[in-house]
Amino acid sequence: MDIEKIKQILNKYILLIKFSRRHSNSKIYSHWEIILVVFFIFNALLLVFSSYLFLQINEGGIFLVEQNQYVRINTIDRGALRELLASFDVKDALFEDRTVYAPRISNPSR
């Protein structure tokens, strides 16, 4: 699209706004029109900014992290892990025992 076509489209829109304002009984429509125009302009600007930010991140031009940093990873304590697994084994055996042999509980309603 060249600039003349854009000017022509905008002039048609401006003429439509002027025509609608002359023939409307209330200014409610013009207020809604202003709200909608601001909304669409804001959305267009947000789309442009989001696209720019996406392209900058994708190309590596922003949010760079130095690769030569030393990263230290804390490993799991093996002794604590063995204790935890042993406690789970005890609980599993207790559960299996209680599913096979129901515990004897006296009925308090008798």
C-alpha positions in Angstrom: 0.0 0.0 0.0 1.3 3.4 -0.8 0.7 6.6 1.2 -2.0 7.9 -1.1 -4.2 4.8 -0.6 -3.8 5.1 3.2 -4.7 8.8 3.1 -7.7 7.9 1.0 -8.9 5.3 3.4 -8.4 7.6 6.4 -10.2 10.4 4.7 -13.2 8.1 4.1 -13.2 7.1 7.7 -12.9 10.7 8.9 -15.8 11.7 6.6 -17.9 8.8 8.0 -17.2 10.0 11.5 -18.2 13.6 10.7 -21.3 12.4 8.9 -22.4 10.2 11.8 -21.8 13.0 14.3 -24.0 15.4 12.4 -26.9 13.0 12.3 -26.7 11.5 15.8 -29.1 12.7 18.5 -26.7 11.8 21.3 -23.0 12.0 21.9 -23.1 8.4 23.3 -22.1 7.0 19.9 -19.1 9.3 19.6 -17.9 8.3 23.1 -18.1 4.7 22.2 -16.4 5.4 18.9 -13.5 7.1 20.8 -13.3 4.1 23.2 -13.1 1.6 20.3 -10.6 3.6 18.3 -8.3 3.9 21.4 -8.8 0.2 22.1 -7.8 -0.8 18.5 -4.8 1.6 18.5 -3.6 0.2 21.8 -4.0 -3.4 20.5 -2.1 -2.5 17.4 0.7 -0.9 19.4 0.8 -3.9 21.7 1.0 -6.3 18.8 3.9 -4.3 17.2 5.8 -4.2 20.5 5.2 -7.9 21.2 6.5 -8.8 17.7 9.6 -6.6 18.2 10.3 -8.2 21.6 9.8 -11.7 20.2 12.2 -11.1 17.3 14.8 -9.6 19.6 14.7 -12.5 22.0 14.6 -15.0 19.1 17.7 -13.4 17.5 19.5 -13.3 20.9 19.7 -9.5 21.1 18.0 -9.3 24.5 18.1 -11.2 27.7 21.5 -12.7 27.1 23.2 -14.9 29.7 26.9 -15.4 29.9 27.8 -19.0 29.0 31.1 -19.2 30.9 29.4 -19.1 34.3 30.2 -22.0 36.6 27.0 -23.8 37.7 27.1 -25.9 40.8 24.4 -28.4 41.3 23.7 -29.7 44.8 23.2 -33.5 44.6 20.8 -35.5 46.7 22.1 -36.9 50.0 22.2 -40.7 49.3 21.9 -41.7 53.0 18.7 -39.6 53.4 17.3 -41.0 50.2 17.9 -44.6 51.4 16.2 -43.8 54.7 13.2 -42.3 52.9 12.9 -45.3 50.6 13.1 -47.6 53.6 10.3 -45.8 55.3 8.2 -46.0 52.2 8.9 -49.8 52.1 7.8 -50.1 55.7 4.6 -48.2 55.0 3.9 -50.3 51.9 4.3 -53.5 53.8 2.0 -52.2 56.6 -0.6 -51.2 54.0 -0.5 -54.6 52.4 -0.8 -56.3 55.8 -3.8 -54.2 56.7 -5.5 -54.9 53.4 -5.2 -58.7 53.9 -5.8 -58.8 57.6 -8.3 -56.2 58.7 -7.5 -54.7 62.2 -9.8 -55.9 65.0 -11.7 -52.9 66.4 -14.5 -53.2 68.8 -17.7 -51.7 67.7 -18.7 -48.9 70.1 -22.4 -49.0 69.1 -22.8 -52.5 70.8 
